[in-house]
Amino acid sequence: MVELEKIEQDIRSKILKITRKEIMENDDNLLGKPYYLSPRSLVYLFMDVQQDYSIMIPEDQLRNQQFATITGISLLIKRCLNKEI
């Protein structure tokens, strides 16, 4: 079982690789201040997450903005890995 902290660190590393922006707070909206990730960067992150973790994130989870923070993304991954969604 993958620990949430390890997932969060992995997400931070992926974002740094894609955008060269270091994310400091887990609950900050990645599309807003101070990070302003582009929608394209978020799509790259989404694709990397699904590929690296061998999961499929349901579309409805994207509509409710779960994929907008480090915490939200990490919880989504953990729930997918545990087959909760």
Secondary structure, DSSP 8 states (H G I E B T S, - for coil): ---HHHHHHHHHHHHHHHHS-----TTS-TTSTTT---HHHHHHHHHHHHHHHT----HHHHHTTGGGSHHHHHHHHHHHHTT--
